[in-house]
Amino acid sequence: MATRTDETAPGYEQARDELIEVVRRLEAGGTTLEESLALWERGEELAKVCRRWLDGARARLDAALAATDESGELVADQD
């Protein structure tokens, strides 16, 4: 079951795009220290969201690969 935080978290592409914008703004400069810190904190949150999505995708791929034999055929569960 998804938690409330998971339900409101952005999708991977949305988080990635916003993270790119945060980095662009930080690199451009011209922000106050407080604004820069807020951007940095938002960037950290977005990076965690992206990492969770990528970790989940890797786990799904690993599971799919583990379920195939050397010829690439799907192996039936032996439970």
N, C-alpha and C positions, 0 to 999 in steps of 0.2 A: 504494500500500500504506500502511495506517495505521501510525503509530509506536505504541510502547507507551504513550506519553503520551496520544495521541489515543484509544486504546482505553479508558483509564481516566478520561478527562475526562467530566464530567457533561454531560447533554443541556442544551439551551438553557433549558427551563422549570425544570429542577432548579437550574441555576446562577443563573438570575434570582431564583428564590424564596429561595435561600440568600443571595444578595447583598442582597435586601430585608431579610432578617433581620439581616445584618451591619450594615447602615445603621441599622436600628431600634435595635440594641444600642449602636452608637456615639452616636447622637443622645440616647439615654436617659441616658447617662453612668453613673457609679457603678462604672466599671471601673478597674483600675490602669493605669498607663502601659504596662506590659508587655502586659497584656491588650488594651488599645486598639491598640497597635502590631501585635499578632498579628491582631486583627480587620481592621485597615486592610490589612495584607499579604494576608490571605485575600480581602478585597474586591477588591483589585487583580487577583488571580489570576482571580477569578470574572468580573470585568468583561472581562478578556481573552478568556475562554472565550465569553462572550456576544458580544463583538465578532467573534470568528472565525465563530460560527454565523451572525450577521447578515450578515457579508461574504460568506459562502458562499451564503446565500439570495439576496442581491443579485446575485451572479454568475450564479446559475441563472436568475433572472428576466431579467437582461440578455441572457443567451444565448437564452432562449426568445423574448424580444421581437425580437432580431436575426434570428431564424429565421422571422419572419412578414413578409408584405408589407403594404402600406397597407390592404388590405381585411381584414386579420387572418388570412389564410390562411397555412398553413405552407408555407414555401419549401423545395423540395428542395435538398439539398446539390449544388453544381455541381462538386465535386472530380473 
